[in-house]
Each structure stands twice: as C-alpha cells, then as structure tokens.
Amino acid sequence: MLRVVEVRKAGEWAPPAADRVVLPYDARHRRRRALESERGLRFLLDRGEATLLRDGDGLVLQDGRIVVIEAAAERLLEITTDAPGLLIRLAWHLGNRHLPTEIYEDRLVIREDHVIADMMTALGGRVRPIEAPFNPEGGAYAHGH
C-alpha cells in the first residue's frame, strides 16, 4: 500500500492534486489511518505523532503524487451578536469548556450542540444552525496548525 511521506500545509504546495479525500473534522486528526481517495486510490497515513489535517493540506505519496484534504460539510452552529465585547465573552465561555471553535471577527462557529446553543443564547448570543466545513483554531500546542 502506498504511504504518505509528507504533509504539506495549504498554500505550501501547488495544485493540481492527483486526487482528494473529503473528511469531517474528527477524521482529520490522526496519527495512523488507511485512507481511500474519491477515485479509489488507497494509501496509508502513518505519522510519528497525531497530525491535524486542514482543508487544503496536501498529502505527498511515495510516488510523488499529492492528494488534497478537503474538509467535509458538517452540522455546525454559527454564533453572532451585535456587541463585539459580548462575542469575546462568548468565546471565553467556549474556550473554558475546551470546545473546538472557529473564530472570526464577527462570529464564532462550533459543532452542533444543543446544550451549548442554549448557553450561548442565555448569555445574549444569536445561534443559527449551518452546514459547512469545520476548521477550528489549532490551539497553543498545535505545532503550526
């Protein structure tokens, strides 16, 4: 089976890719996993430590081909408010619960969770369900991701 010899971050390699793999967030943080591309190419991701694969990252195979990672659309919650200071407070509450979060200037995005949605609403946020790829912040120990 072909193996991945390198992971190149999005923007650090030039398309076109030989193929793509579409994965949800939970399936993109792995150390070892057999993968199959959309066109049926089977290969093994086998890293020394768990790697967070981001949308647009390229997996370089032994034969030189690159397979691009695409983040699958997932059921998420978009959290907004009219008060920028309140958005910071809401972000703090999400971080205090160690929830993976996408952080934008005008909104926060988390995975669907009705308990957290109720909490965000009770704190003054507006919560709207969306379906989109999920690419949360990597955190302080994410080694560049």
N, C-alpha and C positions, 0 to 999 in steps of 0.2 A: 504494500500500500504506500502511495506517495505520502511524504511528510512535509509539514510546514517547517521551513528553515529560518524564516524571519517574519516578523510582523512589522510592517511599515505604517506609521501613523498617516491618517488622512492628510493630504497635502504634501506628503513627502515621497510620493510616487506618481508617475504619470500614466493615466489611462491610455489605451483601453485595457480592461481586465479580460482575462480569458473566460471568466465566469463570475457568478456571485452566489453568496449564501445569505439568506434572509433569516435573521434570528431575533427573538424577543430579548429584552434586557437580561433576564435571568439566565439565558443560554449563552450570553456573550461574556461571561466572567468565568473562565475555565482555565485549568492547567492542562488537562488531557481530555481530548474528546475526538471521536471519529465524526467527520462531517461529510455531507454529500451536497454538492452544488446543485443549482437548478437544472443543469444539463446532465446530471448524473455522475459527475466526477467525484470519486471517493478519495478522501485523504485524511491524515491524522494530524491534529494539533497536539503537540507534546512539548510543553514548555517546562522550564525549571521551576517556575512558580506560577500561580494563577495570574492570568492576564485578562484585563478588561478590554474587549474588542469593541471599538467605537464605530459608528456609522462612517463609512468611507475608508476605514483601515484596509490595507492590502495584505493578504497572506501570500508570502512568496513560497512557492513549492520547490522541491528538489530540482525539478526540470526547468526552473526559471519562470514558469507561468505565475501570474498573480490572480488570486481570487479575491474579489472585493467583498467586504462585510457590509450588509445593508440592515439597518435597524427595522424590524417589523413593526407595523402599526399595532398599538395596544390600547386597551381601555384605560384612560387617564383622567385626572381632574385638573382643570385649569383654575387657579385661584387668583382673583384680582381684587382691587379696592381703589377707591378714589383718593385715598390718603397715602402718599408714599411712606410716611412713617409707620403706618399700620402694616404695610407689606413687609417691612423689616421685622416687625414684631411677629407676624405670622411665620416668616422664615425662621425666626429663632425657635418658635414652638415646634416646627417640623424638625429642625436640627436637634433640638433637645430630645426628640424621640428617635433620632438616628434614621430618619426616613430619607431614602434617596430622593433628591429633588433637583429639578432643572430650575435654574434661577435666571430670570430675565429682569430687565429694568422695570417692566410694567406688570409682571405676572410670575407666578410660581406654578410648576407642573409636577404632580406626583402621580403615583399609581393609584388606581381606583380603590377607595377605602371609605365605606360609609361612616364609620366612627370618626375618622379624621375630617371628613367632609362636614359632619355636624359640628365638630370642634371649631373648624375654620369659620363656619357661618356664625356660630355663637360669639366668636371673637370679632366679628364685623366684616369678614371677607365675603366675597361672592364666589361661589363654586359652580363650575359648569363642567359636565362630562364632555370629553373629547376623545377622539381616536386618532393617535399619531405615534410616530416612533418616539421612544423614550431614551434620552441621553442625559442622565443626571450628572451633577458635578462629581468628579472623581474623589474628592476628599484630600486631606493633607498627606496621606500616605499612599497615594495612587501612582507614584513614580512617573510623573509626567502626563498622566491621563486625567 
